[in-house]
Amino acid sequence: MASLIVRNVGRLTTWHGPVVERAAVVIRDGVVEWTGADADLPAGLGDVPELDAGGAAVLPGFVDSHTHAVWAGSRREDFVGRVSGADYSPHGISSTVAATRAASYDELLALTTERLTEMRRHGTTTVEVKSGYGLTPGEEVQLLTVARQAGGLAQLDTTTTYLGAHVVPAGRDRADYVDEVVGSLPAAVDAGAHWCDVFCDDGAFSLDEARRILTSAREHGLGLRMHAEQLSHTGAAQLATELRCASADHLDHVTEDDARALAAADVVATLVPVVSLYSRSMRWSHARILRDAGCTLAIATDCNPGTAWCESMPYAMQLACLAMGLDVETTLRAATLGGAAALRRTDIGHLGVGAKGDLVLVSSDHESDVLGHLGTQAVIQTVVDGCPIGG
């Protein structure tokens, strides 16, 4: 936690009132204390370090609410096959599981820290990290521990999710494996997990299996998330509303009825546009179905080795805007306030007084250029808890 005055801000977006031009931000002990015009900066702030924004626009730090950042190995063969015409299948996850199990703790920690540091360089200040490439109780606990430690090393606000229900491991009996996932929930809680997620789709877990796992997870004090309607329409979105999950993610095959139900149940709809591109599904229209139904939208990278090898929130945001057809303000809100809502956080995703001092200086004097200027480094400085990092 640090104190900092950010001055000479070209345009400041706080999500509390209109954009402030020629602005300043005061952060005290890691928390926003004041925002306003630079000319109105209060006197008597004491000996507080200053950061000159140089006329850059400033946004709240990006909240990446869906990632699978802990893995070893490569899925390049999947990628080469897919761009040659092969379809995506969740069975490719097994190759990542094998490579991840073969890696040492230190190797996984180094790889994960590198990915999270790259996320921070692109403006992410809060990140959710799932397990899911261990698929045994002991391996899954290790991945949760790696995620927490890597988040600290990368200086990111990190929340962890238990995804033992990613796929059924090869050679395992389905019912036996579901029993094992349910039985390992106390160990996941002890390892610091905040959430439980289930991949509910063709080739993964059924509605009944997902309901059982998530209901038990709630009994153990975990928040609920779901991979839903990615590969086909299964009814997973309606299950997310039934269980009052915090978020339902992917939603490529969502219907208008599903979208209205999600909105009514206050389930955040998390878009992962990199997957639509990387998996070559090229499904984009669900974003507007969800928006038009009144859903709270979040945007996430879904950083993973098989369908979204991407650490850049700005890139995910550009796809949400240019391919999914979301307007600039909706996209920026989804990457900040929306991600915070998906994590059920009120202290991040905005720069109101009392919020965490997490913000980004963008490489332009206008925030819309984060979305409109492709192929560049969109962020020149990330501030986490009032601490400027990188640059």
C-alpha angles and dihedrals in degrees: 000000000000142000121240142163115213109200138179093037111172096206125359122203113195100156086233104101129326126333111281117224123212088012143164137207127209117204119187121190091343096310130102108254102171142359130185146098114340089231089060096051107145119250124236098041092143129222098334122156115248130217116202108216090196092222094307121147115250127213133179111270114275118257112215102196101178124047139137094202100154111084144111131213131031138278094199091127089059089050094048091048094048095051086050091057108276120135125242117257127182088225088083087074088079093070090055090048090055093049093045093050089050094053122090122242091252092051092051091046092052093047093047094045090052091052094047091047089053089051090053090050087058092052104269111143100167123037137181114214124194131204115216107124095084103056095187122087094246095046093047092052089051092053091051090051092048091051093052094047093045090051090056093048091049090047094237130139098247132192121185133218129200109228102173085139095068098115134331106263117245112271095018125122108242097226092045092050093049088051089052093050091051091045093052095055094097090054090051090052091049088051090059101259114162098187144030122217132187128198098224108186146093108310092018127057131337127233092257092049092048092048092052095048096045095044089054091046091056090051087056092053099258123138116237132242132165142203097221139180095350103132100019141347107278105153092260093131091057089049089053089056092046091053094039092233116191090235143002112207135206098009094177092152098040118142127218089253090052091050093051090049092051091050093049092050093047092240109156113234108222116203120206103186095170088068092055088056100036095047089044092231087126091201110158109142096084090075092066093042089056094043093049091050090058098252120159103245128213127185121211137171096230084211105203138136099249110042109009116026092175133120096181120103090186089059092050089048092050090054091047089053103038101032103026093040100234117153121244098259094045090050095048092047092049091053093051118017092025094053089048090052090050088057092042091240125144098179097067137051094051139057102229120139108284095026122122113275093248117138144140132225108216124213093249141053091246128058095219090068089073084073102030103047106071128197097023137105098265096191125057099178136016121202119197121184088346093306117122107222127190122340 
